[in-house]
């Protein structure tokens, strides 16, 4: 194993693990499924690390990897054998209570997110993470105005569900 790649990987995961857990929490309802998806995302990040394009922000690239894995995760044939990579336990620890002061609001937000289609989930997560509409548009190969429309529609749905 390349020790430099391993150090770089561990540093990236430590700095950006919130992205992984936001994606897994948004796409999976059960803790078991979230852990399984997190493992798949972490493994794909490892496999793809050498192809990282420095033109992208690291967070944008991580979202791209995590969302692509999440979207295809349940479309796979569950009977297929998965290749698991051994990953240190400390990478998988994350306290969701640190994400928001109001736990009830966070629960409601994730319930709302679970009701969105896969693309809208991804757009919302990237938007909430502070990614620009241009970066989101590039990720999905759609126009910036399409991203803006999606975000506005998601906000309207959220307002309606809160009422």
N, C-alpha and C positions, 0 to 999 in steps of 0.2 A: 504494500500500500504506500502510495506517495505521501510522505509526512507533511509536505507543504500543502498539498490538496486537502488533507485531513484537517489541518489547522485552519485553513481558509474556510472550509465547510463548517466547522464548529463555530467559528466566529460569525459567519453569515447567519446560521441558524439561531444562535444566541441573540443576535441583534434584531432578527426579523421573525422570531417564532410566533409573534402575535398574528401575523398574516396567515400562517398555517392553521392556527386554532380558530381564527375567524371563519376561514373557508370551511374547515371541517364541521364547525358548529352550525354553519349555515346550510350545509348540504346533508348533514346526518342528524337524526333525532336521538339515536341511542348512543350511549357512551362507547359501547363495543364497536359500533360502526365508525364513530369518530376516531377511535384509536387505530382501527384498521386503515382508514383513509389517511390518517396522519403518517402512518408507516409507509404507505404507497407514495405519498407526496415527498417525504424525506428521502426515500430511495431514488425517486426520479430526480430530485434536486442533485443528489450525488452523481447520478449517471450523466446529467446534463451540464454539470458545472463547467466542464472544459469547453462547452459551446457557448458560454455566456458572452453576450455582445456588449462591450463596454459603452456602446452608444445609448443603451437603455439604463435607466436607474435600476439599481438592484431590486428595489421593492416592486417595480413594474415587472421585471423579469420573473421574480418569485411569484407574483400573482399569476402571471401567464402560465407558469409551470403548475402551480397549485390548482388553478381553476381548470386547466385542461385535464389534469388527473381526476379532479372531482367530477367533472361533467361526464367523463368516460368511465368512471369507477363502477357505477352500477349497470352500465350497459354491457360490461364484460360478462362472459359466461362464468357464473360463479363456480362451476365445476372445474374450471381451468386451474392448474396448479400455479400458485404465485411464488415467485422467487423473493424470499425475504432477506433483507440485509440486516445484520445485527447492528443496532444503534444504541448508543449509551442512553440509559434511562433518564438522565438529567435533561436530555433534549426534549423529552416528552412531558415534563412537568410545566404546568402553566396555571396560574391562579386567575380564573375568570373574574373573581371579585375585584381584582386590580383594574379591570377594564372599565368599570363604571361605578360611580358612587351609588347609583340607584339600581339595585339588582332587579327589582320588579320591572323597571323600564327596559332593562336589557333583555329580560325574558320575553316581554311583549314584542320587542324589536325582532328577536330571533323567531318568534312565532309568525310574525308578519313576513320575514324573509323566507321562511319555509314555504309559504304560499306562492311565492314568485316563481316564474319559470327560470330555467337554468341561466339564460343570458341576462335576464333582469337581476338575478341574484349577483352575478359576477359584476355587472355594471355598478350596482349599489355598493358592493363591498369595496370596489376600487375607488368609487366616489367618496365613501366614508373614510377611506384611508388617506384621502387627500390627493389622489392621482388626478391630473388635469383631464379635462374632457378630450383634449387632443391625444393624450396618452391612451385613454380608454378607447378612443376611436381607432387608433393605430392597432391596438391589441385585437380588436374584433373586426378589423378591416371594414369599418363603416364610417360614415361622415360624422363630423363633429356635431352638426345639427341633429343627426339621428340620435346621438348620445344625449344631447340636450333634451330632446323630446322624451326619450326614455326616462331620464332623471325626473323631468317634470311630471310625467305620468305616474312614476313610482311615488313621488311626493304626494300627489293627489290621492292615490290609493291609501297611503299611510294616513293622511288626514281623515279620509273617510272611515278607515278602520278604527281610528282613535275616537271618532265621534260616537 
